[in-house]
Amino acid sequence: MNSPATINWFDDINRLLNEKSDVRSRDWAFMDSPYPLITICVCYLYFVCKAGPQYMKNKKPYNLNKIITVYNAFQIFACLAIIYGMLSSFSLTRFGCESINHSDKENSYRVARWTWWATLLKLTEFLETIFFVLRKKQNQVSGLHLYHHVSTLSLGWITTKFAPGEPTVIPVVLNCIIHVLMYSYYLIALYGGKELQKKIIFWKRSLTILQMVQFTIIIAHIGSSLRSQCTAPKPLLILMLVNILINYIMFYKFYKNTYKKNKKLIE
């Protein structure tokens, strides 16, 4: 049972975070406190790493093709909606530094709101890992997969909490474009059979390359924003940069181990 001192400590942290947060996002769903985010991430990791595999140990894999079809289609349309929403709300005039407009003006508010929707979409992506577990594809629940999902959701939450707006446009739009291609591939591969999967294997490899290209562009974008004359929030940009670099390294190792080794074996 939590002591009054512990409860007060949690309340103090939450109060401090709210004081520093963007006033526009304080009352949005999932944004009031970091504790739901932490709870969801802990439960997610516990289920996909321990509880889920134990539950499936003596069971046959579930056939989730219909559910996964709906899930993939939803992700595609949601990403397209976010791309349209972001680009119709904000005109990109330059690459790099974009200051945040914290006002309630229509376009600035819409960009902030679409940043929030993008964060909620990252929350739904946890289902992908749960599907792996229920289909007994535990080999796909890798460290890269888990880190990517948890870090992306967490960073999305932090961004929406403290600085939703203009600096997020390029990273969010790029990420959604990649995900449209990725979930389109998943949708085709799900029903294509082994022959079709062999024919479109280049697409899977290309998606990993495109992920790294995306990271490179975002790194350049953040680097430009870190210039001293840019008023974008530096701590958030540094956090984003560190996370992107970690993701880039992990994706490159995956690409090297998966595709370069396979190429050598074929040769």
N, C-alpha and C positions, 0 to 999 in steps of 0.2 A: 504493500500500500504506500502511495506517495505521501511524503511528509509535506506540511504547509510550506516549509522552506524550499523544497524542490519545486512545488507548484508555482511559488512566487518567482523562482529562478527562471522557469519556463515562460512565465508571463512577462518577465522583464525582457527576456530575449525577443519575444514576439513584439512587445511594445517598441523596442529599439528598432527592429526591422521595419515595422510599420511607419515609424517616424522618418526613416530614410527612403522609404519606398515612393514610387510614382503614385500620386494621388488618384490618377485615373484607374489604376488596376487594383486598388485596395479592396474593393467590394466585389470583384469578379470571382466567379466560382473557382475554387482550388488555390486562390491566391492570398487568402487572409492570413494563413500561417504556414510555416515550412513543415509542420509535423505530419500533416496528411501525406505530403511528398515523401518524407523519410519513412513513414509507416508502409506506404505502398511499395517503395523500393526494397525495403527489408523483407516484406512478405513475398514479393516477386522473386527475389534471390533465394529465399528459403524454399519456395515451392519448386522452382525450376532446377535447383541444385540438389535438394534433398527430399522433400516431401513428395514431389511429383514422381521422380524416378522410383522411389520406394513403393508408391501406390501402383505404378505400372509394372513392377517387377514380375509378377506372375499373371499379367493380363496381356491380351492380344492388343496390337495397335488399333486405335480408333480410326475409322474411316471418316475423315473430316472434310472430304473434297468439296461438298456443297457449302459448308460453312466457310472454308478457305476461299472458295470462289467469291462469295459475297464480301468477305474481308478484303481480298485483293482489289475487287471492283470499287469498294468503298474508299480504299486508300488512294486509288488512281483519281477518282472524282474529287475527293477532298483536297488532294494536292493541286489539282487543276484549279479548284475554287480559290485556294490560297494564293496561287500564282496570279490569277486574275485580280483578286482582291488587293494584293500588294501593289501590282503594277498600275492598276486603275486609281489607286489612292495616292501614289507618289511617283513623281517624274525623276528618274535618275539623271542628274545633270553632270555628274563627275564620278570617277572611280576613287574610292577611299573615303576620306573624311566626310561624314555627314553628322551634323549636330542634331541632338534630340530636341524636338519641339514639344514641351510638356503641356502645351495649351489644349483646350477642348475644341479647337478649330476642327472643322469636319474632316479634312484629309489627314491631319496629324492623329486625330482620335481613331480614324479608321485603320491607319497603319498599326497603331498600338493594339487595337482590337484584333487585327489579323495576326499579330505576333502571339497573342493569347491563344487564338484558335490553333496556330501551329504547335504551340506547347501542348494543348489538349490532344492533338493528333499524335504527338510523340507518346503520350500516355497509352493510347490504343495500340501502339506498336508492341507493347509488352505481350499482347495476345499471340504474336508470332512465335515467341519462345515457348509459350504454353502449348501451342499447337505442336511444336517439335517434341515436347515431352510426351504429350498424349498420343503421338504417332510413333513413339519409341525411336526417335531420331536424336538421341542424346548427344551424338557426336557433333551435331550442329550447334549445340549449346556451348560454344567455346568462350574463352576469356575475352577475345575480341568482340564477339557478339554481345556478351553481357556488359562489358565496359561501354561499348558504343551506345547501347540503349539507355543504360542508367545515366551516363554522363550527358547525353544529348537532352534527355528529359530534365535533368537537374539544371543544366545550363539554360535551357529554355525557360524554366521556372524563374531562375535568378534574373534573367533578362527581362521577362514580363513583369516581375515584381519591381525592379528598380529602374529599368531603362527601356521600356517598350517603345519602338519607334523607328526612325529613319535608318540608324546604323544596322538594323537587322534585315533590311530589305534584301540586299545582295545575298547574304548567307542563307536566308529562308527560301528565297526564290530558287537559288542553285540547288539546294537540298531537295526541294519539291520536284524539280525537273528530273533529278537523278532517281527519285522514288517513283515517279510516273513510269520511267523506263524499267526500273527494277520490278515493280509489281505487275507490269505488263508481261515481262519475261516469266515471272512466277505463274501468271494466269495461263499463258500459252504452254509452259512446261508441265503444268498440272494435268492437262488433258491430252498432251501431244504424243505420249508414249515414248519409248526409248529411242525409236528411230528419229523422231522429230527432235528430241532432246540432243541427240548426237549432232544433228544438223545446225542447231542454234547454240551449240556450246560456246562458239566464239562470242556470242552475246553476253554470256555469263562472265567470260574473261574480260570483255570490254567494259562491263559494268564496274568491275574492280578498278580498272584503269581510270574510268570516268570519276569514280569516287576520289581517287588520288588527285586528279586534275582539279576537281571541285575544291579539295583541301588546299591545293596550291594557290588557286585564285583567292580563296578566303584569307589565306595567310598574307598574300600581297595586299589585299583590301585592309586587313587589320594593321599591317605594317605601315601603310599610308596614313591610317587613322591615328596612329601613335605619335605622329609628328607633334612637336610642341605647340604649334599654332592651332591644332585641332581641339575643339572643345568637347569631343565625345568622351564619355567616362572611361578614364584610363584603367582603373582596376578591373572593370568588366572586360575591356579589350584584352588585357594581359591574361585574364582567366580563360577567355575564348581562345587566345593564341596557344596557350599551354595545352588546352584540351585538343585543339585541332592538330597540333604537332604530335601528341600521343596517338591520336587516331591515325594520322598519316603513317607513323612508324609501324603501328600494328597492322594496318592494311597492306603496307609494303611487304612486311614479313609474311603475311598470309599469301599474297600474290607470288612471292618468291618461292615459298614452300609448296604451294599448290600447283602453279602453272609452269614455272621454270623447271621444277623437278620432273613433272609429267612429260614435258617436252624432251628432256634428256632421256627419259625411259623409252619414249617412242622412237627417238633417233638411235 
